[in-house]
Amino acid sequence: MKIFVCALFLIFQSVSFAAGEEDLKTLFVELGKKVNPAVVNIFTTQSMKNPYGYGGGGFRGMPMDPFQQFMEEFMGRGLMQQQPERKASSLGSGFIIEDSGLIVTNFHVIQNASDIQVQLTEKSKKTYKAKVVGSDERTDIALIKIDLKQKLPTVALGDSDKVEVGQWVAAFGNPFGHGHTMTKGIISAKERDVETENSPTFPFLQTDASINPGNSGGPLVNTKGEVIGVNAAIDGRAQGIGFAIPINVVKKLIPDLKTKGRVTRSYLGVTINNINEKMVEEFGLKTDKGALVLGVAQGSPADKAGIEPYDVIVAINGREVEDAREITNKITETKSGETINLKIIREAKPIDVKVRVVERNDAALAQSPQKIAPKGVAAPYGIGLEILDLNAVLNQQLGLPPQIKGVIITSIKPGSVADEAGLSAGDIILDVNKKPVRSAREALKLFKKSRNSLRISRSGMEMFFFMDSK
């Protein structure tokens, strides 16, 4: 009797699995029919001036190593020949969100494009010239538009905040020129920090649905056919790992991109960093939540409000903040001209500060390329870096005010303590072990045999490093 019951259970289980598999097959067949009509292929013509930057097909390439770039560009060792300007074609994808022809894609798909052509269907070889409505390099999102006399099919935008790891998804796009390709998979992770050209402040969705060069800008959809992400990047070190920009990030940008052609963001004027265990110990903090202020821009709202380096921001408008990303997002989403209340910890004491944020002007904040002299004096204790006093010439090359005093790193010994800590030639040392330095001589006196903490400025951004002796 037991054998009969077990056999009956196995038969029932097999039938249920087969039925489930058939339902899944039908689901994706119908999903393809629903979404594909709103997916477009994008073909662009661009002027290419150098071999670095974006990879083929619109995906991000591997950037040159910062130390190697310094050596090549500024020290003249093994200088690579610059490639002449040439015309290049690239592929990408997009999806229609308004029947008038408004299309979402990636910024890097249309960046520097002199001509943008959109193909609606695979059967029709006809393409339509598109114009850029708006773009945002920081989030890698762009809106383009084609003008047709007919209404076009659209795809609905979903809610990426409701996405869960393990749920089925499908990616659509134009991989390697194979237009209107659909692949399926699952959401394999959320909240992924992905290092891209512009270091966006939002976390990516990760999927194992196949994404390849040319898929950039295409939609990642749920089983309802709603877009939950924009395919944007792949991990060149592994197969089956792709990343998408959460659609909720995109939905916040669309109004500004449609009306202004760009995204307006508010600006506080601080460089901040997540707090780690070493910082908790170094600064006597009670928690690792919040963010450490590493730098304050002169004349910025933060500067006017009296915020200083080594302050720790722990709350905004009465609500505790988790990390630097949350602080950045809350600041940028605040309307320009509004006043916010910051709770900061300064030397173990809580302080309330009111700051009136202003609109961020990226062009004004941009820094000049770094060019520095190749020789300096070596730091003690085998730390592995050489430093040099800043002077009027170097300040001019770095885009710094003439009166700025400090120390710049001219070289890093490979495999040294400084190298392993992540320091690079061209970094400007602001503090050594929490004490400001105005000359190489001062810095040399402050270095310790064991652990050293350094606050540095790199390309206009302040950072914090620990160097632990071997």
N, C-alpha and C positions, 0 to 999 in steps of 0.2 A: 504493500500500500504506500509506503514512504517513497519507493522508487517511482511510482506512478505520479505522485504529487510533485516530486522534483522535476520530472520530465515535462509535466504540464506547465510548470512555472517557467522552464527554459524556453519552451515553445512560445509562450505568451510574451516573454522578454524579447525574443528574436523578432516577433511580429511587431512589437511596440517600437523597437529600434529601427526597423525597416520603414515603418510609418513615419517616425521622426525624421529619418534621413530624407525621405521623399518630401516631407513638409519643408525642410531646410532648403532643398533643391528648388522647390517652387518659390520659396520666399526670395531667393537671390535672383531667380529668373525675372520675377515681377519687379524686383528692386532695380535691376538693370534697365528694364523697359521704362520705369518711372523717372530715373535720374538722368540717363544718358542723353536724352534730347536737350537738356539744359547745360550740358558740358561742352566746352569749346576747345579747339586746338588753337594755339597761339604761335605765330611765326614772327620773329623779329630780326631786324638787321641792325648791327651795332658796330661802333668803331672801337677797336681794341688797340690799346697803347702799350701794354706790357703783359708778360706771361703769367702774372699772379692774379689772385682775386677769385672771381667766380668760376666754377667748374663748368664743363660742357653741359648743354641742355638746361641751363638755368640753375643748376645746383651749385652750392658753395664749394669752392676748391680749397685746397690745403694752403693756409697762409705761410709765408716764409717765416722761419724761426727768427724771433726778435733779435737775438744776438748775432745771427748770421746776417740779417738785414743791416744791422748797424755796421758790421765789418765790411759788407759789400758797398754800402752807400756812402759811408762817412770816413772810412779808414783806408779805402782804396786797395784792399787786399783781395785779389781774385775777382775784380770787378767784372760783373757779367755784362755782356752786350745788351743794350736795350733793343727790343724788337721795334721795328717801325710800325707806325699806325697802319692798320689794315681793316677791311670790312669783314665781319663775321656774322654768321646766321646762328640763331639758337631756337630751341623749341621750348614750349611751355604749355600750360593748361589754364583753364579758368572755368567759372560757372556763372550763369545768368541769374541775377537776383531780381531784376525788374523787366517786365515784358517789353519795355522800350529799348532794351539792348544794353543795360548796365551790367557790367561783368566784374567779378572779384578775381584777382590773381595775386601773385607775389610781386613785390617791388623788384626783386632781382631778375624777374623774367623780362621786365620792360625797361630796366635801368639802361640809360644812355642809348636807347633805341631810336634810330632815325626813321624807322618804318615799322609799324605794327599791323600784322594781318591776322584776321580771325576766320577760322573755318568752322561752320556750324555742324555739318554732318560729314561722315566719312564718305558717303555715296556722292555727295556734291563736292566737286573739287574747287568750287568757287570760294574765294576768300573776300573778306570785307575789311577795308581800312578802318582801324580803330584810333581813337584819340584818348589821351590820358586825361581823366577827370580829376584825379587826385592821387597822391602817393605818400607813403610814410616809410622812410628807410628804416627807422628804428624798430618797427614791428614787422617789416618786410611785407607790407600789404599795399596794394594799389587797386584803384578803380579805373577801368577803361570802358569805352562806350562805342558801339557801332550803331549807325542810323539806318534802319530799314523801315519800309512802309507798313510792314506786317508786325503783329504782336508775336513775341517769341516765348517759348516755353521757359519756365523758371523752376527753381528748386527752393524749397523752404529752408529757413535757418532754424536750427534746433537750439538746445540748451546744453552747452558743454560742461556746465557745473553738475549736471545730473549723470554724466558719463561714469560708468563703473568698469573697473578692471575685469576682463573676461567676457565682456559683451561683444557680440558680433558686429563687425563694421565692414564697409567696402570702400575701396579707394578707386577713384576714376581719374582718367587723364590721358596723356599723349606720350607714353614712355618710348623713347628712342624713335619717335615719329609714328608709332603704331597708335593712331588716334582712336579715341573712345574705347580704351581698354578698361576693363573692370577686374579688380582683384579683391579677394575676400580674406578676412582674418579676424583677429580680436584686438581689443585694447589691451596691450600687454603691460602698460604702466601709465601712471599719471604724474603730474608735478615734476617733470623731468627738466633739469637744467642742462641746456644744450649750448655749447660755445659756438656762436656764429659771428659773422662779421661785425654785428652791431651790439652784441651782448644784450639782447632784450631782457626786460624785467619780468616777463611772464613765464610760467612753466609750460612746457610742451606736452602734448599727448603723444604717447609712444604706441606704435602698432606693428604687428607682424604681417599685415596686409602688404603685398609686394609693392614697393615704391621705387622708381628708377628715374634717372635723368630724363626730363621731359614731363614728369608728373607734377612738377612744381606749379602751384597755383590751383591744382585740381581739388575737388571736394573729397573729404572723408565723411561718409554718411553712416547713420545708424540704420536699423532694420525698418524704420518707418520712412526712410528716404529723406530724412532731415540732415542738413549739413551740420556736423559737430566740430569740424576742423578743416584747415586749409593745409594740404600737403606742402611741406616747406624744406625738409632737410633729410639727409640719410647719413648713416654712420659708415664711412668708407672702410672701417676696420672689420666690419661684420656684415653678414647677410641676414635679411629678415628683420632689420631694425630700421624703422622710419619714424619721422616726427612730424606732427601737424600742429599748427597754431590753433589754439582753442577758438571756436567761433564766437564765444562771448567777448573775447578780446576784439575781434573784428567788428562786431555789432556796435561797440562803443565808438569806433573810428568812422563808421560810414557817414553819419551826419556831417561831420567836419570835412571829410574828403569830398562830399557832394557839393557842399556850399562854399567852401574856402579853398579846396584843392590841397589842403595840408591839415595836419593835426596840431591844435594848439594845446600846450601843456603848461602847467604852472611850475614855478622854479623857487626853490628854497635857498640854494647856494651852498650846499654842504656836500662833501664826499663822505660816505658812510660805509661801514663794513660790518658784516655779521660778527657776533661775539663768540669766540671759541673758548675752550677750557684754559688755554694759556692766558688769554686776556682776562678771564675771570680771576685767575691767580695774580696776574701782573697788577691789575687795577683794584683788587679787593672788592669785586662785585659779588652780589648775592645770587645772581641768576645770569643765564646766558641769553635771555630774551632781550629784544631791543636791538640797537645798533650803535656802534662807536663812531663818533665824529672824528674823521681823520684830517679834514681840511675845511676851511671856510673861505669862500670867494670874497675878495675885497669889494665892498660896496653892495653886496648881495643882501636880500632880506634877512638871512641868518646873521650876517655881519652886523647889520643895523640893530638887530634884536639882542646882540650880545652873546650869541652862541660861540663857543670856543672849541678848539681841538681837545680831544679826550673827554668831552661831554658824552653821556650815553642817553640817547633818546629812548624812552620806555613807553610813552603813551602819546596819542594825538586826540585832542578833544575829549579827554576823559576815558578813552578806550586804550587798553594795553595793546602794544604791537609786538608781533612775533619776531620779525627780522627786518633786515635792510630792504628786502624786496617789498614787503608790505608797506613800509614807510614811503618808499619811492612811489608806489602805486597810489597811495592815499594823497600824496602831495600833487602828483601830476593830474589827478582827477579832480582836485579842488579848483574852483573857478578863480581865474586871475583877479586879484584885488581883494579876495576874502581874507579874513584874519583867522588863524588857527591857534589853538592852545597846545603847546608842547610841554610835556613833563620830562625833564632831564635829570640825570644824576651827575653831580659835579663834586668830585672828591668826597664821595660817599654820602652827599647830602642832596635831597630832592629839591628841584627848583622848577617853578612854573614860568614859562616864557610865551609871550604872545608874538606871533610873526604874521606879517601881511605878505602873502605870496604874490609874485608877479609872473607875467607870461615869460616863458623860456625862449630865449633867442639863441638858437644853436649856432648860427653864423658868428655871432659876437663871442660865443664861448669857445669857438674852435681855436686850437693851438697850432702854432707854426711847427713844421718838421724839426726834429732835433738833430743838430749837428754839433759835435763837440770835439775837443782836442784829444789826441790819442794817448797822451802821457799823464801820469799822476803819481802820487805817493802811495805806497802799499800800507794797508792797515796791519796792525800787529796781530800776534797770536795765530798766524796762519789762516786768517779769516778768508783770504782769497779775493780781495777786491782792492782796486786802486782808485784814489779819489783826488779831486782837483778843485781849488777854489773857483767859484763863479767870478766872472769879470764882465766888463761892459760888452766885449765882443761876444762872449758866450750867451749873455743875457739877450742880446739882439737876435742871435741865431735861434734861441729857444723861445722867442716871443715873450720874454719876461721883462718887467719894468727894470730900468737901469739901476735902481737903488736896491734891488733884491740881492741879499747876500746869502751864501750857502755853499754847499759842497755837491759836486756832481761825480757820479761813478764813471770812470773812463774805461775800466776793463774788469772782467770777472774771470777768475781762473776756473776752467772746467773741472767739475768734481769737488770743488771746494765747499766750505760751509756756506759761503755767500751764494754759490751756484745752486746748491741743494735747497736753500731757503727760497729761491725764486727771484732773486735780484737780477737786474740786467744793466748793461752799460747804457748810460743815458739817464738813469734814475737820479733824481735830485734828493739828497738826504736832508731832511728837515730837522729831525730830532734823533738823538741817540740815547736810548734808555730814558726817554721822556724829557730829555733836556735839549733845548734848541741849539743848533750849531750854525756858526756863521763863517767858519773856516775849516780847512782840512786839519789844521793843528788842533782846534777844539775837538773835532771828531775823534782824532787819534787818542786824545787823553781820556775820552769817555768810553772807549771800547773796553769790554771786560774779557777775561779769559774764558768764562763759561757762556751763559746765555746773554745775547744782546737783542734788544728790541729797537727796530728802526721804523720811523714814519718817513715815507718817501713820497715824492711827486713823480708820476710817470705820465707823460703826454697830457699834463694838466689835471690828472686825477690823483688824489692822495690815496696811499695804501699803507698797510701795516704788516711788518714782517718780523718773525723771530728767527734768530740764528743761534742754533745750539751747537756748541763745540763737539767735535767727534770724540 
